[in-house]
Amino acid sequence: MNTSEKKKIYLVIICISFLQGLQFWISPLLGQIAAQYPKTDVNLVQMLVTAPAIVSVVVALGCGWLCTKISKKSLLLLAAIISGITGIMPWIGDSFELLFLSRMIYGIALGLSTTLNTAVVADFFHGEERVSAMGIQAASIGAGMVFITTVAGKSGALEYRNASCLNYLGFLAFIIILICLPRQGKEEKFSGTIRLNKEVWITSAFAFLEFFFLITFSTNISMHLNGALKGNSAASGILTGIFSGIQIVAGFILGYVTKWTGKLTLSVAMISFSIGSVFLILFPSNMLFLIIGAILCGFSQGIFIPTGMVAISNAVDTTSCAMASALFTCGMSLGQFLSPTMLNRLSDMLFGTITTGNVFIVAASGMVISAFLAALWKLSDYKRRIETEGGLK
């Protein structure tokens, strides 16, 4: 593959990443939407961020099989069209139900784009190039979320539906994917056997835990702001943009981070969220400390996703890569979907009341435990491999 072809593939990866970022255009506007529909349960309002995730679980599982029958390009073109159409739906009528339905339909695009983004990288890049490509993918997701959440916070300040127009980016992505992505790979008749090993299953389980706790930033930050910042959609948009923006940096420095953290990279990413949450809990009205918290939380996602994706793509052969990616996506999506309801209930059980601060406490504590378990798994696995190699010698 020559330089020109690589640039086209990178452009496609960036477009797919922007499609994924559209999940969060609504995040800085949750407080405003809750006020506009006061009779709607707060759990349902928070699920506007996570509702696409549950649909994407089903789609991702099906996508792992579909991409052995249909070209990835065709599926990605479908994802782009669906994303664009869901930007039109909220304008059909001023209704929470219609808004929720549009988010659920967008989940189809999310499931396809999240699964196939990694599969495209695995198809075209190998070895160190794959790590670099995963870093660019993570940076692109971060860049997309920065642009999307910042513009959403400002454009939706008076009317939240203005921000839904960001989904029209799907139509632009359709054109770029159509032109730049070659039809190759899984258009051919599939004759292999899909095999998923322990590495894929355990990494996907930790993806579930990471996003079960991490998504609390996106679902709670808009309603967490206090003092002069309370109800300020622009401020929550800035914080969500910073949360996303640090993922750009994390993507570009991924190689350096993994060399320093080694087997503990996933654990370090998880701990970063917990430390960031402490700043959010203690300083809900101080913009400087909220920014620090957003940076640390964003760093967690920016490091975890590409590290996990590289791990699962290296753990299986090309035939099984799409299904492995689908399982990882399911872990992330299921964690996001279950998080609001379950963490709100845990907060109520432990503290007797549901507040964003209490939810962040539960999430930060759970993430510390998850980080410990991830470290234990990686270190014990490393020790077992060393002992096996020693026995062979």
C-alpha positions in Angstrom: 0.0 0.0 0.0 1.6 3.3 -1.1 1.5 6.6 0.8 -1.5 8.0 -1.2 -3.6 4.9 -0.4 -2.6 5.1 3.3 -3.8 8.7 3.4 -7.1 7.7 2.0 -7.5 5.0 4.6 -6.6 7.4 7.4 -9.2 9.8 6.1 -11.8 7.0 6.2 -10.8 6.1 9.8 -11.2 9.8 10.8 -14.7 9.8 9.2 -15.8 6.7 11.0 -14.4 8.1 14.2 -16.6 11.2 13.8 -19.6 9.0 13.3 -18.8 7.4 16.6 -18.4 10.8 18.3 -22.0 11.8 17.3 -23.2 9.7 20.2 -22.2 12.6 22.5 -23.7 15.7 20.8 -26.5 15.5 23.3 -24.3 15.2 26.4 -23.8 18.9 27.2 -27.6 19.5 26.7 -29.0 17.0 29.2 -29.7 19.6 31.8 -31.6 21.8 29.3 -33.5 18.8 28.0 -34.5 17.7 31.5 -35.8 21.2 32.1 -37.7 21.3 28.8 -39.4 17.9 29.6 -39.9 18.1 33.4 -42.3 15.2 33.6 -39.7 12.9 32.1 -37.7 10.7 34.5 -34.1 11.7 34.9 -32.9 8.2 34.2 -34.5 8.4 30.7 -32.9 11.8 30.1 -29.5 10.4 31.0 -30.2 7.4 28.7 -30.3 9.7 25.7 -26.5 9.4 25.8 -26.5 5.7 26.5 -29.6 4.4 24.6 -27.6 4.1 21.3 -25.3 1.8 23.1 -27.8 -1.0 23.8 -28.8 -1.0 20.1 -25.2 -1.1 19.1 -24.7 -4.2 21.2 -27.1 -6.2 19.0 -25.8 -4.6 15.9 -22.1 -5.2 16.8 -22.8 -8.9 17.4 -24.6 -9.2 14.0 -21.9 -7.1 12.4 -19.2 -9.6 13.3 -21.1 -12.1 11.2 -22.4 -9.7 8.5 -18.9 -8.5 7.5 -18.1 -12.1 6.5 -20.9 -11.9 4.0 -21.1 -8.2 3.0 -18.3 -5.8 2.3 -17.2 -3.5 5.2 -17.6 -0.6 2.8 -21.3 -1.3 2.2 -21.9 -1.5 6.0 -20.1 1.7 6.6 -22.0 3.5 4.0 -25.2 2.4 5.7 -23.9 3.7 9.0 -23.2 7.1 7.5 -26.7 7.4 5.9 -28.4 6.4 9.2 -26.4 9.0 11.1 -27.4 11.7 8.7 -31.1 10.7 8.8 -31.3 10.8 12.6 -30.2 14.4 12.5 -33.5 15.2 10.8 -35.8 13.3 13.1 -35.9 15.6 16.1 -37.3 18.4 13.8 -40.3 16.3 12.9 -41.9 17.3 16.2 -41.1 18.7 19.7 -41.3 15.4 21.5 -39.0 13.6 24.0 -40.3 10.3 22.6 -39.2 11.2 19.1 -35.8 12.4 20.3 -35.3 9.1 22.2 -36.4 7.1 19.1 -33.8 9.0 16.9 -31.1 8.1 19.4 -32.1 4.4 19.3 -31.9 4.4 15.5 -28.6 6.1 15.6 -27.4 3.1 17.7 -27.4 1.1 14.5 -24.9 3.4 13.0 -22.9 3.4 16.2 -22.7 -0.4 16.4 -21.5 -0.6 12.7 -19.0 2.2 12.9 -17.4 1.2 16.3 -17.0 -2.4 15.2 -15.8 -1.7 11.7 -13.4 1.1 12.6 -11.1 -1.4 14.3 -11.7 -4.0 11.6 -10.6 -1.5 8.9 -7.4 -0.8 10.8 -6.7 -4.5 11.2 -7.3 -5.1 7.5 -4.8 -2.4 6.3 -2.2 -2.1 9.0 0.1 -4.6 10.8 2.7 -4.6 13.6 3.9 -1.1 14.7 1.8 0.5 12.0 -1.3 -1.0 13.6 -0.5 0.6 16.9 0.1 4.0 15.2 -3.2 3.6 13.3 -5.1 2.8 16.5 -3.6 5.9 18.1 -4.7 8.0 15.1 -8.2 6.4 15.5 -8.3 7.3 19.2 -7.2 10.8 18.4 -9.8 11.1 15.7 -12.6 10.0 18.0 -11.3 12.6 20.5 -11.2 15.3 17.8 -14.7 14.4 16.7 -16.0 14.6 20.2 -14.3 18.0 20.8 -15.8 19.5 17.7 -19.2 17.9 18.2 -19.7 18.6 21.9 -18.4 22.1 21.8 -20.5 23.1 18.8 -23.5 21.3 20.4 -23.1 23.2 23.7 -23.2 26.5 21.8 -25.6 25.8 19.0 -28.1 24.1 21.4 -28.1 26.8 24.1 -31.4 28.2 22.9 -32.9 25.2 21.2 -31.4 21.8 21.7 -32.6 20.5 18.3 -30.2 22.9 16.6 -27.4 20.6 17.8 -29.0 17.6 16.2 -28.0 19.0 12.8 -24.4 17.8 13.6 -25.6 14.4 12.5 -25.7 15.7 9.0 -21.9 15.0 9.1 -23.0 11.5 8.3 -23.8 12.6 4.7 -20.3 14.0 4.3 -18.8 10.8 5.7 -20.9 8.8 3.1 -19.2 10.6 0.3 -15.7 10.2 1.7 -16.1 6.5 2.4 -17.6 6.0 -1.0 -14.6 7.6 -2.7 -11.7 6.6 -0.5 -12.4 3.1 0.9 -11.5 0.2 -1.5 -13.8 -2.8 -1.7 -11.7 -5.6 -0.4 -11.3 -8.3 2.2 -14.6 -9.6 3.4 -16.5 -9.3 0.1 -14.8 -12.6 -0.8 -16.7 -15.8 0.2 -16.0 -16.6 3.8 -14.6 -20.0 4.5 -12.7 -19.7 7.7 -13.6 -20.4 11.3 -14.1 -17.6 13.9 -12.2 -18.3 17.1 -12.1 -16.0 20.1 -9.6 -16.7 22.9 -9.5 -15.9 26.6 -7.6 -12.6 25.9 -10.5 -11.3 23.9 -13.2 -12.3 26.4 -11.4 -10.9 29.4 -10.4 -7.6 27.7 -14.0 -7.2 26.6 -15.2 -7.8 30.2 -12.9 -5.0 31.4 -14.2 -2.8 28.5 -17.6 -3.3 30.1 -16.3 -2.2 33.5 -14.4 0.8 32.1 -17.4 2.2 30.3 -19.9 1.3 33.0 -18.1 3.7 35.3 -16.6 6.1 32.7 -19.9 7.1 31.0 -20.9 8.8 34.3 -18.9 11.8 33.1 -21.0 12.2 30.0 -24.4 11.4 31.6 -23.8 13.6 34.8 -21.5 16.5 34.0 -24.2 18.8 32.7 -26.3 18.3 35.8 -23.3 18.3 38.2 -22.2 21.9 37.7 -23.0 24.1 40.7 -22.9 27.7 41.7 -22.5 30.2 38.9 -22.0 27.3 36.5 -25.3 25.6 37.2 -27.4 25.1 34.1 -24.7 26.5 31.9 -24.8 24.4 28.7 -21.8 26.2 27.2 -19.7 25.4 30.3 -20.7 21.7 30.2 -20.0 21.8 26.5 -16.5 23.1 27.1 -15.8 20.4 29.8 -17.2 17.7 27.5 -15.0 19.1 24.7 -11.9 19.0 27.0 -12.8 15.4 28.0 -12.8 14.5 24.3 -9.9 16.7 23.4 -7.4 15.1 25.7 -8.1 11.9 23.8 -6.5 13.4 20.8 -3.3 13.9 22.8 -3.7 10.4 24.3 -4.0 8.9 20.9 -0.8 10.5 19.6 1.3 9.6 22.7 -0.2 6.1 23.1 3.1 4.4 22.0 5.1 6.3 24.7 2.5 5.6 27.4 2.4 1.9 26.7 6.2 1.6 26.8 6.1 3.3 30.2 3.1 1.5 31.7 3.7 -1.9 30.0 1.3 -4.6 31.2 -0.5 -2.1 33.5 -1.7 0.2 30.8 -5.4 -0.7 31.2 -5.1 -0.3 35.0 -3.4 3.1 34.6 -6.2 4.3 32.3 -8.8 3.2 34.8 -7.1 4.9 37.8 -6.9 8.1 35.8 -10.7 8.3 35.7 -10.9 7.7 39.5 -8.5 10.6 40.2 -10.3 12.8 37.8 -13.6 12.0 39.5 -12.2 13.2 42.8 -11.8 16.7 41.3 -15.3 16.6 40.0 -16.7 15.5 43.4 -14.8 18.1 45.5 -15.0 21.1 43.2 -18.4 21.2 41.3 -18.4 25.0 41.0 -14.7 25.6 40.3 -14.0 25.6 36.5 -10.2 25.1 36.9 -10.5 21.9 38.9 -13.4 20.7 36.8 -11.1 21.1 33.7 -8.4 19.0 35.5 -11.0 16.4 36.3 -12.2 16.4 32.6 -8.6 16.0 31.4 -8.0 12.9 33.6 -11.3 11.3 32.8 -10.7 11.9 29.1 -7.2 10.4 29.3 -8.8 7.2 30.7 -10.9 6.7 27.6 -8.2 7.9 25.2 -5.7 5.3 26.5 -8.1 2.4 27.3 -9.8 2.1 23.9 -6.8 1.8 21.6 -4.9 -0.3 24.1 -7.8 -2.8 24.3 -8.4 -2.7 20.6 -4.7 -3.5 19.8 -4.8 -6.3 22.4 -7.8 -8.1 20.9 -6.7 -7.6 17.2 -3.3 -9.1 18.0 -4.8 -12.0 20.0 -6.7 -13.4 17.0 -6.2 -14.1 13.3 -7.6 -11.8 10.5 -10.7 -14.1 10.1 -11.8 -13.6 13.7 -10.8 -9.9 14.0 -14.2 -8.4 13.2 -16.0 -10.7 15.7 -13.4 -9.9 18.4 -13.9 -6.2 17.7 -17.7 -6.8 17.9 -17.3 -8.4 21.3 -15.2 -5.5 22.6 -17.8 -3.1 21.3 -20.5 -5.0 23.0 -18.6 -4.8 26.3 -18.3 -1.0 26.0 -21.9 -0.5 24.8 -23.5 -2.7 27.4 -21.6 -1.0 30.2 -22.8 2.4 28.9 -26.4 1.4 28.7 -26.6 -0.2 32.1 -24.7 2.5 33.9 -27.2 5.3 34.6 -30.0 3.1 36.1 -27.7 0.8 38.1 -25.4 3.5 39.4 -28.3 5.7 40.4 -29.8 2.7 42.3 -26.4 2.0 44.0 -26.1 5.7 45.0 -29.6 5.5 46.5 -28.8 2.3 48.4 -25.5 3.5 49.8 -26.2 7.2 50.5 -30.0 7.3 50.7 -30.3 9.8 47.9 -29.3 10.2 44.3 -27.0 13.1 43.5 -24.4 13.4 40.7 -21.7 13.7 43.4 -22.7 10.4 45.0 -22.8 8.7 41.5 -19.3 9.9 40.9 -18.2 8.5 44.2 -19.6 5.1 43.4 -18.1 5.2 39.9 -14.6 6.2 41.1 -14.6 3.5 43.8 -15.8 0.8 41.3 -13.1 1.8 38.8 -10.3 1.5 41.4 -11.5 -2.1 42.1 -11.6 -2.8 38.4 -8.1 -1.4 37.9 -6.8 -3.7 40.7 -8.4 -6.7 39.0 -7.0 -5.8 35.6 -3.5 -5.4 37.1 -3.9 -8.8 38.9 -4.9 -10.5 35.6 -2.1 -9.0 33.5 0.6 -9.7 36.1 -0.5 -13.2 36.7 -0.8 -13.9 33.0 2.7 -12.5 32.5 4.1 -14.6 35.3 2.5 -17.7 33.8 4.0 -17.0 30.4 7.5 -16.6 31.9 7.2 -19.8 33.8 6.0 -21.6 30.7 8.9 -20.3 28.6 11.3 -21.3 31.4 9.9 -24.8 31.5 10.3 -25.1 27.7 14.0 -24.2 28.0 
